[in-house]
Amino acid sequence: MTRLAIVRGKFLNAFDMQSYEPLVKKYDMTAFGSLFPYHSRFVFPTLKLPSPMDVPAFPYKMQLLNRLYIDAHHLFGLENQLKGIDVVDTAETYFYFSKQAMLAKQRGFVKRVIVRVYENIPLNNEGIWGRKALKAYVRRYADHFIAISEKSKDALKKEGVISNKITVIGHGIDTKRFFPDKDHRRRLGRKNTDLMTILFVGRLEREKGVYDVIDAMRIVLQKTNIPQTNLIFAGRGSEESRMKKIIKRYGLDTQTSFVTVPYPDMPDLYRQADIVVAPSKCTKTWKEQFNIALLEAQSMGLPIVTTRSGAIPENVGDAALFCVEGDSQSLSQQMIRFIQNPSLRVQYGRMARRRAIHVHDINIIAHKLDQVIARSVTTKQSL
C-alpha cells in the first residue's frame, strides 16, 4: 500500500482533511501536525512534531519568528520522520515544512512531493529575507502542484511553474455531515416570520468584511420590519474586541452574539441561520483563497451573500448573491432581497445544495486527489 504523508503543521485541520477521508482504505496515510494543530483527530493517524508555531502568542510573534526561521512553519525532525514515505502532500511554497519535504526527497527518504497551493497573489510573501529563495527552492524540486483555484494556478504560472505541473482541485465538503433537515428547509420558505438570523462564519478580521457586516445590519434594521433580526459571528480574531464596542455603540448588542463552535457541531449552528454572509475584500497582500464557510453554507442549502474577492466566484458559482467589496450599502441591499423574498431564499438555497453535492462533495474531491497521487507514484518523471 502506498504510504502518503499529509504535512500541514499548525494548520492541520478537519476542513482540509475531510477530503482525504474517502481514501483511507487505498493509502497508508499519516497527517503531520505541530504539537498543537487546529485539529488532530481523523480517521487516519496524526504525528505531532515541535514547531515555532506552537509558541504561545505574544506581541509581534509571527514577525519575529518568521525573521528567525525565514518561515515559522518549521517541524523539527520532519525529514527523518518521512523516511520510507512514497508521496508527501505538503502546503504552500513558502511554508518551511515544504522545503523540509524537498530535503527529505533529495536525501532519498521520500519518492515524490506534491505541494498544495492556496496563495493567489503572484510574488506574495517574499518581503522577509530568505523567503523568495525558499519559494524558488520548493518550486524547483516539487514534482507537482495542486492549486486550490484557477487564481492560485495563475499565480504559480506567473512565478514560473509550467501548466502541466499544476492541477486545480478545490476544497471538499462532506455533504452527509452538512445537510439541511426538513424543518430548516420549511423555515427558509416561510412567508410570515418574526425572526430572521444572519450568520457570519470565519476569522474576525478586517479583510473578511466584519465591519461591513455590522454596518449592513444597522441598515437592514432600519429598512425592514422583522420584529427580531439576529446576527451571529462564529469565529475568533484580532478585531473581536473593537467589533463589540462598535456593536454596543450602534445599539446592536442585544441582537448580536459571538460564538465559537467545535467543528462537529457546525451543522447545528448553520441550521439556526436564514442567511449566510461572507463579504471578504481584497488587500495588497491577501485575496480570499477559497472560504470553507461558503462550502459549508452551500452544503447546508442556505442563501448566501458574498463578494467576488479572490476565488469566491469559483467556489459558489451562481449559487449566491454578490455585493460590492467594502460596500455595506450593497451588502445590505442583497441581505434585504433575501429577507423580503422567501421564494428567493428557497431558490438560492436549493442551488447552493445542488452545487455542494455535484461540485464540492468530498468523494468528488477525493477522486481528483487520488488521480494526482496515483500518477505521482507510477510516473518516473515529475508530473
Phi, psi and omega per residue, in radians:
M1 nan 2.342 3.141
T2 -1.106 2.305 3.114
R3 -1.612 2.129 -3.082
L4 -2.064 2.217 3.060
A5 -1.899 2.199 3.098
I6 -1.882 1.897 -3.010
V7 -1.823 2.057 -3.137
R8 -2.331 -0.141 3.105
G9 1.018 -2.397 3.133
K10 -1.000 -0.562 -3.058
F11 -1.498 0.230 3.026
L12 -1.079 2.173 -3.035
N13 -2.634 2.793 -3.107
A14 -1.224 -0.489 -3.135
F15 -1.054 -0.794 -3.095
D16 -1.325 -0.769 -2.991
M17 -1.236 -0.364 -3.104
Q18 -1.064 -0.468 3.140
S19 -1.314 -0.255 3.103
Y20 -1.632 -0.280 -3.074
E21 -1.005 -0.696 3.132
P22 -1.136 -0.194 -3.105
L23 -1.702 0.106 -2.981
V24 -1.119 -0.485 -3.139
K25 -1.490 -0.229 -3.109
K26 -1.685 -0.521 -3.082
Y27 -2.171 2.588 2.986
D28 -1.505 1.646 -2.961
M29 -1.771 2.465 2.981
T30 -2.370 2.284 3.060
A31 -1.639 2.388 -3.140
F32 -1.931 2.064 3.113
G33 -2.166 3.082 2.997
S34 -1.373 -3.083 -3.134
L35 -1.144 -0.513 -3.118
F36 -2.289 1.205 3.126
P37 -1.286 3.009 3.117
Y38 -1.060 -0.776 3.087
H39 -2.469 2.726 -3.123
S40 -2.516 -0.007 -3.138
R41 -1.818 1.942 -3.137
F42 -2.338 -3.130 3.112
V43 -1.392 -0.057 3.044
F44 -2.175 2.786 -3.040
P45 -1.223 2.751 3.091
T46 -2.140 2.352 3.035
L47 -1.945 2.167 -3.094
K48 -1.808 2.336 -3.136
L49 -2.213 2.609 3.126
P50 -1.088 2.545 -3.138
S51 -2.613 2.551 3.014
P52 -0.970 -0.434 3.137
M53 -1.121 -0.331 -3.123
D54 -1.443 -0.128 3.113
V55 -1.067 2.332 3.133
P56 -0.973 2.638 -3.092
A57 -1.082 2.450 3.018
F58 -2.660 2.851 -3.099
P59 -0.969 2.292 3.099
Y60 1.079 0.537 -3.123
K61 -0.958 -0.970 -3.036
M62 -1.183 -0.641 3.116
Q63 -1.059 -0.743 -3.135
L64 -1.235 -0.843 -3.088
L65 -1.135 -0.682 3.139
N66 -1.144 -0.522 3.111
R67 -1.399 -0.470 3.081
L68 -1.325 -0.659 -3.012
Y69 -1.973 0.101 -2.972
I70 1.231 -0.845 2.968
D71 -2.561 2.348 -3.018
A72 -1.324 -0.152 3.135
H73 -1.418 1.055 3.115
H74 -1.804 2.313 3.091
L75 -1.966 1.892 -3.049
F76 -1.161 2.217 3.129
G77 1.490 0.109 -3.071
L78 -1.048 -0.776 -3.059
E79 -0.956 -0.821 -3.131
N80 -1.189 -0.575 3.135
Q81 -1.220 -0.313 -3.131
L82 -1.556 0.032 3.141
K83 -1.032 2.253 3.109
G84 1.524 0.007 3.111
I85 -1.365 2.409 3.108
D86 -1.439 -0.820 -3.101
V87 -2.350 2.269 3.026
V88 -1.833 2.235 3.067
D89 -1.907 1.821 -3.088
T90 -1.979 -3.034 -3.032
A91 -2.368 2.394 3.032
E92 1.089 2.465 3.127
T93 -1.318 -0.304 -3.083
Y94 -1.812 -0.026 3.023
F95 -1.364 2.312 -3.028
Y96 -1.112 -0.534 3.137
F97 -1.173 -0.316 3.018
S98 -1.208 -0.715 3.048
K99 -1.099 -0.684 3.119
Q100 -1.059 -0.661 3.090
A101 -1.115 -0.681 3.099
M102 -1.162 -0.679 3.105
L103 -1.112 -0.698 3.098
A104 -1.115 -0.653 3.096
K105 -1.145 -0.776 -3.132
Q106 -1.122 -0.498 3.114
R107 -1.483 0.031 3.114
G108 1.427 0.213 -3.116
F109 -1.352 -0.574 -3.123
V110 -2.267 2.801 -3.088
K111 -1.639 -0.800 -3.061
R112 -2.396 2.593 3.073
V113 -2.243 2.193 3.074
I114 -1.936 2.339 -3.116
V115 -1.967 2.117 3.074
R116 -1.550 2.205 -3.013
V117 -2.055 2.194 3.103
Y118 -1.793 -0.572 -3.085
E119 -0.940 2.293 -3.113
N120 -2.171 0.263 3.059
I121 -2.021 1.997 -3.118
P122 -1.008 2.439 3.060
L123 1.132 0.284 3.111
N124 -1.333 2.844 3.125
N125 1.031 0.705 3.131
E126 -2.116 0.144 -3.089
G127 -1.310 -0.443 -3.128
I128 -1.405 2.453 -3.138
W129 -0.983 2.270 3.102
G130 1.572 -0.266 -3.073
R131 -1.216 -0.690 -3.141
K132 -1.085 -0.758 3.123
A133 -1.157 -0.642 3.102
L134 -1.065 -0.818 3.136
K135 -1.098 -0.741 -3.135
A136 -1.102 -0.689 3.137
Y137 -1.088 -0.807 -3.136
V138 -1.134 -0.748 3.129
R139 -1.083 -0.630 -3.079
R140 -1.210 -0.716 -2.979
Y141 -1.785 -0.098 3.081
A142 -1.188 2.496 3.103
D143 -1.428 -0.587 -3.137
H144 -2.775 2.794 3.122
F145 -2.174 2.393 2.975
I146 -1.903 1.934 3.129
A147 -1.550 2.365 -3.109
I148 -1.204 -0.379 -3.105
S149 -2.722 2.964 3.047
E150 -1.112 -0.566 3.075
K151 -1.076 -0.740 3.114
S152 -1.176 -0.662 3.081
K153 -1.072 -0.778 3.130
D154 -1.063 -0.689 3.122
A155 -1.116 -0.736 3.100
L156 -1.085 -0.760 -3.137
K157 -1.090 -0.701 3.129
K158 -1.196 -0.338 3.081
E159 -1.620 0.064 3.005
G160 1.877 0.036 3.120
V161 -1.453 2.320 -3.111
I162 -1.335 2.647 -3.000
S163 -1.041 -0.680 -3.051
N164 -1.288 -0.007 3.029
K165 -1.757 0.141 -3.087
I166 -2.182 2.281 3.011
T167 -2.120 2.308 3.128
V168 -1.583 2.078 3.075
I169 -2.428 2.057 -3.127
G170 -1.366 -3.125 3.024
H171 -1.239 2.779 3.056
G172 -2.009 2.898 3.081
I173 -2.393 2.418 3.116
D174 -1.403 1.722 -3.056
T175 -1.250 -0.183 3.070
K176 -1.521 -0.348 3.026
R177 -1.569 -0.721 -3.136
F178 -1.767 1.740 -3.123
F179 -2.584 2.617 3.116
P180 -1.469 2.307 3.060
D181 -1.482 3.007 -3.052
K182 -1.094 -0.686 -3.125
D183 -1.111 -0.683 -3.137
H184 -1.176 -0.716 3.108
R185 -1.049 -0.782 -3.135
R186 -1.101 -0.706 -3.098
R187 -1.128 -0.653 3.139
L188 -1.054 -0.559 -3.052
G189 -1.693 0.095 -3.100
R190 -1.189 2.417 -3.075
K191 -1.461 -0.688 -3.126
N192 -1.955 2.146 -3.108
T193 -2.522 2.605 3.036
D194 -1.954 0.166 -3.131
L195 -2.474 2.295 3.071
M196 -2.396 2.246 -3.102
T197 -2.029 2.141 3.096
I198 -1.776 2.322 -3.073
L199 -2.143 2.296 2.968
F200 -2.038 2.273 3.102
V201 -2.187 2.170 3.111
G202 2.668 -3.027 3.104
R203 -1.192 2.423 3.124
L204 -1.538 1.357 -3.101
E205 -2.314 2.759 -3.085
R206 -1.010 -0.753 -3.074
E207 -1.144 -0.302 3.090
K208 -1.470 -0.027 3.068
G209 1.355 0.465 -3.056
V210 -1.131 -0.612 3.134
Y211 -1.301 -0.493 3.034
D212 -1.150 -0.636 3.091
V213 -1.090 -0.777 -3.136
I214 -1.096 -0.821 3.137
D215 -1.107 -0.720 -3.140
A216 -1.122 -0.653 3.129
M217 -1.093 -0.716 3.123
R218 -1.081 -0.720 3.119
I219 -1.156 -0.749 -3.141
V220 -1.021 -0.754 -3.120
L221 -1.150 -0.524 3.130
Q222 -1.316 -0.512 -2.983
K223 -1.874 -0.051 3.096
T224 -2.147 2.845 -3.092
N225 -2.056 0.492 3.054
I226 -1.243 2.136 -3.074
P227 -0.944 -0.669 -3.113
Q228 -2.365 1.901 3.064
T229 -2.020 2.017 -3.063
N230 -1.838 2.652 3.116
L231 -2.192 2.236 3.112
I232 -2.063 2.208 2.970
F233 -1.807 2.053 3.114
A234 -1.916 1.874 -3.121
G235 2.625 -3.141 3.115
R236 -2.364 2.745 3.111
G237 3.096 3.057 -3.041
S238 -1.237 -0.301 -3.091
E239 -1.629 0.004 -3.017
E240 -1.014 -0.821 -3.096
S241 -1.075 -0.817 -3.137
R242 -1.147 -0.671 3.104
M243 -1.018 -0.760 -3.123
K244 -1.110 -0.646 3.110
K245 -1.146 -0.748 3.140
I246 -1.164 -0.730 3.118
I247 -1.042 -0.726 3.118
K248 -1.170 -0.698 3.133
R249 -1.092 -0.638 -3.141
Y250 -1.399 -0.116 -3.100
G251 1.328 0.448 -3.110
L252 -1.786 0.063 -2.994
D253 -1.149 -0.517 3.137
T254 -1.328 -0.267 -3.113
Q255 -1.912 0.022 -3.069
T256 -2.118 2.383 3.093
S257 -2.319 2.634 3.086
F258 -2.028 2.241 -3.094
V259 -2.376 2.710 2.895
T260 -2.166 2.356 -3.010
V261 -2.262 2.272 3.048
P262 -1.008 2.537 -3.030
Y263 -0.972 -0.716 3.128
P264 -1.053 -0.389 -3.105
D265 -1.659 0.008 -3.097
M266 -1.047 -0.684 3.110
P267 -0.976 -0.654 3.127
D268 -1.144 -0.602 3.088
L269 -1.138 -0.790 -3.136
Y270 -1.101 -0.528 -3.138
R271 -1.224 -0.203 3.047
Q272 -1.462 -0.245 -2.966
A273 -1.648 2.624 2.993
D274 -1.823 -0.545 -3.120
I275 -2.494 2.438 3.043
V276 -1.929 2.327 3.114
V277 -2.053 2.460 3.122
A278 -2.573 1.286 -3.020
P279 -1.533 0.947 -3.137
S280 -1.034 2.625 3.109
K281 -2.436 2.603 -3.039
C282 -1.336 2.592 2.947
T283 -2.159 -3.114 3.135
K284 -1.121 -0.506 -3.037
T285 -2.052 0.112 -3.105
W286 -2.645 2.353 2.942
K287 -2.317 2.558 -3.106
E288 -0.926 2.205 -3.040
Q289 -1.526 -0.557 3.020
F290 -2.906 -0.924 3.101
N291 1.457 1.641 3.141
I292 -1.071 -0.630 -3.120
A293 -1.020 -0.595 3.115
L294 -1.211 -0.575 3.036
L295 -1.132 -0.780 -3.128
E296 -1.100 -0.762 -3.139
A297 -1.107 -0.709 3.092
Q298 -1.080 -0.806 -3.111
S299 -1.110 -0.533 3.110
M300 -1.421 -0.024 3.118
G301 1.183 0.703 -3.083
L302 -1.818 2.549 3.002
P303 -1.209 2.435 -3.000
I304 -2.195 2.406 2.928
V305 -2.054 2.190 -3.095
T306 -2.601 -3.003 3.139
T307 -2.065 -3.091 3.113
R308 -1.781 0.443 -3.138
S309 -1.138 2.259 3.037
G310 0.965 -2.168 -3.041
A311 -1.641 0.177 -3.113
I312 -0.993 -0.771 3.129
P313 -1.039 -0.580 3.069
E314 -1.184 -0.560 -3.118
N315 -1.255 -0.946 -2.981
V316 -1.660 -0.270 -3.100
G317 1.015 -2.218 3.119
D318 -1.777 0.273 -3.069
A319 -1.643 0.653 3.131
A320 -2.817 2.754 2.943
L321 -1.622 2.426 -3.100
F322 -1.864 2.473 3.023
C323 -2.088 2.956 -3.124
V324 -1.382 2.372 3.125
E325 -1.009 2.337 3.064
G326 1.222 0.266 -3.076
D327 -2.083 1.739 -3.092
S328 -1.187 -0.481 3.072
Q329 -1.131 -0.798 3.115
S330 -1.093 -0.738 3.117
L331 -1.083 -0.788 -3.114
S332 -1.131 -0.646 3.133
Q333 -1.064 -0.740 -3.139
Q334 -1.263 -0.628 3.062
M335 -1.080 -0.747 -3.130
I336 -1.138 -0.635 3.080
R337 -0.979 -0.784 3.119
F338 -1.218 -0.730 -3.099
I339 -1.065 -0.700 -3.042
Q340 -1.570 -0.080 -3.043
N341 -2.299 1.579 -3.128
P342 -1.022 -0.690 -3.124
S343 -1.143 -0.550 3.094
L344 -1.207 -0.673 3.071
R345 -1.061 -0.785 3.136
V346 -1.118 -0.764 -3.126
Q347 -1.029 -0.884 -3.093
Y348 -1.279 -0.512 3.054
G349 -1.112 -0.734 3.115
R350 -1.175 -0.724 3.105
M351 -1.066 -0.714 -3.131
A352 -1.119 -0.820 -3.137
R353 -1.079 -0.745 3.114
R354 -1.064 -0.744 -3.129
R355 -1.119 -0.717 3.119
A356 -1.043 -0.754 -3.091
I357 -1.224 -0.722 -2.990
H358 -1.659 -0.243 -3.106
V359 -2.081 -0.743 -2.931
H360 -1.890 -0.061 -3.076
D361 -0.990 2.487 -3.044
I362 -1.054 -0.488 3.122
N363 -1.207 -0.607 3.073
I364 -1.193 -0.802 -3.121
I365 -1.175 -0.722 3.135
A366 -1.067 -0.674 3.110
H367 -1.086 -0.716 3.111
K368 -1.160 -0.725 3.087
L369 -1.085 -0.748 -3.137
D370 -1.022 -0.717 -3.136
Q371 -1.077 -0.736 -3.141
V372 -1.211 -0.783 -3.126
I373 -1.113 -0.790 -3.121
A374 -1.098 -0.709 3.118
R375 -1.143 -0.619 -3.121
S376 -1.156 -0.517 3.133
V377 -1.318 -0.686 -3.026
T378 -1.579 -0.284 -3.118
T379 -1.581 2.254 -3.135
K380 -1.237 -0.708 3.140
Q381 -1.601 2.923 3.064
S382 -1.054 2.541 -3.138
L383 -1.092 nan nan
